Amino acid sequence: MNSVNLRSLDRNEVLFHFTKSSNLEAISSLGLLPMIGKNSMGIENTKKVFFSKGYKGFLEICDVWINWLIYTYGFDKFVSDSDREYGFREVREEYKKFFKQGLYNNQENRMKAFSMMKSFMEENIVLSLDLTEGVEYESDDIDEAKIRANDTDFIRYIYCNHVNSDTLMDPCNMHTKSDLIVSSDKISLVDCDGELSALYLLDVIYEEEKNNNSENEFLLLDDFMEYVRSFNEKKGMM
């Protein structure tokens, strides 16, 4: 598998895929295999490879992931604290009503999500995919998660408003055509300053995008970056 420097990539067109560093050997041999992840069970009908487009898409999907961690952590607590006698689906729908009002975006849930997100990004690396529009993917393909949710307000909140359509996929959360394997010759390992960690790349991309457009704002990512930098400063003082 080739390596590519982050700063040599087209910041608007590059296609990013996140994966655990432990998967690198298998990907080098087999490529990226389409799959339905554990969070997509019952949502996606077919197996796909997911990716984000451009620096902006990279940052937006990180924003969404933090929100999803808050959602899942808050839901676990909601269920454990619930004495409701009706079924799981009804409990989930009741929780979603509270969640999209922002009631679970509190300090405790944020700190838990920030800690989990930091660990996730430290464990992950970033790949650049050499895919061709109209061949391996279609920009106007359907986002099945939006269709299945059948709740526009919830989708917009969970996606941190990084949505361009109520049905189509967005640059932060794109996918290949169904059941398509991305061969290893179309995959490059992204590095920057000799670092491979997705967290390091996030810090570089975030800083550059903020410098280019100071009006870029994120629901959770801005505070997460402050959390990471504060954590690193405290660690450096020890």
Secondary structure, DSSP 8 states (H G I E B T S, - for coil): -EEEEGGGS-TTT-EEEEEEGGGHHHHHHH-B--B--GGGTTT-SS-B-EEEEHHHHHHHHHHHHHHHHHHHHHHHHHHHH----S-HHHHHHHHHHHHTTTTT-SHHHHHHHHHHHHHHHHHEEEEEE---BTTTB-TT-B-HHHHHH--HHHHHHHTTT--S-SSB-BTTBEE-STT--B-GGGEEEEEBTTB-BHHHHHHHHHHHHHHH-TT---SSHHHHHHHHHHHHHHHHH-
